Amino acid sequence: MAQPHLVPAAHDTALIAAWQAGDEQAAAELVRRHARPLARFLAGAGAPDADVDDLVQETFIRAFRSVDRFRGQCQFRTWLLTIGGNVLKDFGRRAARRKVMPLDEAVRDVTGDPHEHAETKRSRLHWRRHLAQRACIITTRSGG
């Protein structure tokens, strides 16, 4: 039985050149080849499972926007993983700036209506200020 003639897969640099010439299938092939290894890399580097797909997508967006800077001095995948690492670092920085506090920690007394608690707190602050002003006026008038 004759072996089928296997056509070697196009090299990544040839796919990049084809994509730059307008071949959208070349870009799709690059994504097909490298998305899964990129996702494994990001997950292994600490990306939350729920965010891996978004990080992969962001990595490819950045790579395709700057593909003209890829000089072929390393493999495309190596270059892509470097970009992915930077995307993950940026993601971590953004996450560190966001402070998320669960509602039950934000309200000390978790019984009752949180709106009522907020109104009660606002009312207490109002009366403390009012009483402090009154105390200041009384002290000033009495000469103290």
Secondary structure as the mmCIF struct_conf table of DSSP 4:
data_model
#
loop_
_struct_conf.conf_type_id
_struct_conf.id
_struct_conf.beg_label_comp_id
_struct_conf.beg_label_asym_id
_struct_conf.beg_label_seq_id
_struct_conf.end_label_comp_id
_struct_conf.end_label_asym_id
_struct_conf.end_label_seq_id
HELX_LH_PP_P HELX_LH_PP_P1 ALA A 2 PRO A 4
HELX_LH_PP_P HELX_LH_PP_P2 LEU A 6 HIS A 11
HELX_RH_AL_P HELX_RH_AL_P1 ASP A 12 GLN A 20
TURN_TY1_P TURN_TY1_P1 ALA A 21 GLY A 22
HELX_RH_AL_P HELX_RH_AL_P2 GLU A 24 GLY A 44
TURN_TY1_P TURN_TY1_P2 ALA A 45 GLY A 46
HELX_RH_3T_P HELX_RH_3T_P1 ASP A 49 ASP A 51
HELX_RH_AL_P HELX_RH_AL_P3 VAL A 52 ARG A 65
TURN_TY1_P TURN_TY1_P3 SER A 66 SER A 66
HELX_RH_3T_P HELX_RH_3T_P2 VAL A 67 ARG A 69
BEND BEND1 GLY A 72 CYS A 74
HELX_RH_AL_P HELX_RH_AL_P4 PHE A 76 ARG A 97
HELX_RH_AL_P HELX_RH_AL_P5 LEU A 103 ALA A 106
BEND BEND2 VAL A 107 ARG A 108
BEND BEND3 THR A 111 GLY A 112
HELX_RH_AL_P HELX_RH_AL_P6 PRO A 114 ARG A 141
TURN_TY1_P TURN_TY1_P4 SER A 142 GLY A 143
#
